[in-house]
Amino acid sequence: MQTVSQQIINALSLGSIYALLALGYSMVYGIINLINFAHGDIYMLGAFFAYYVINAWHFNFITALLSAMIVGAVSGVVIEYFAYRPLRKSPRIAVLITAIGVSFLLENGMSYFVGSNARSFPQVIEQVNYVFGGVQISNIQILILVTALILMVSLQLIIKKTKMGRAMRAVSVDPAAAELVGVNVNHTISFTFALGSALAGAAGVLIGMYYNQIDPLMGMTPGIKAFVAAVLGGIGSVPGASLGGFLIGILETFFQSIGLSAYKDAVVYLVLIVILLFLPAGIFGKNAKEKV
């Protein structure tokens, strides 16, 4: 029982990071039906920016997190403006190829400027371990989980309670009708990218603290896993993306705990195939019927 409880704690810590990433995928897809494959690399940019400001300017956790979120938000808006907006009326395959190209550009660009070697993430908070009933949990794990939950709740409040949130929901349903009633579609899409990318920047800081290591290619695999999480929960659904992230974290941690850590990535991709075959809309997704 203690072992199960320990693995659940580890899974929730990792799953909360996947959930933050999955939310960005889900929101962007819900607005413009685009899978932003550069999203995982914005997570990498957030981690590297936090790495430098902590080492160079001795930022604490809060300021490093907020600055990484700002960098992520600005990066998302710039990418949307220059890479995706000109192709908004183009065939989807063109936008998809562009997204993959932006991803490679960010990865290789960062490798060129800072080198491709992994580096240790500075421990801005000294780790302290607590034991409750034989189950160990660190202050870092608590901080990661609490931070992720605060960000997810804040996102839900923004979407449900603010004017921009109503605009996002309107554009996701019918962009043309939203524009007719005075919604600035371009600003709404840019805000969506900024919001999702800010969460990715925050996730980069949290993963740096969790694994104590970052590198220019760190966003590739977690980005794909977060995409699987978004599909699992129902892409376009904010609660679904959060649930999917936690489920992927639980699945990955389970396979590590039984000695199959070498296959944990393959299992995630297998889950994606199964979802697409038997539950293509995801857990909270809706099967939309189109009039022909």
PyMOL commands that set and color helices and strands:
alter all, ss='L'
color gray80, all
select helices_A, chain A and resi 2-32+39-57+61-87+92-114+139-161+163-173+175-180+185-211+220-233+238-257+261-278
alter helices_A, ss='H'
color red, helices_A
select strands_A, chain A and resi 119-120+129-132+135-138+213-214
alter strands_A, ss='S'
color yellow, strands_A
deselect
rebuild
show_as cartoon
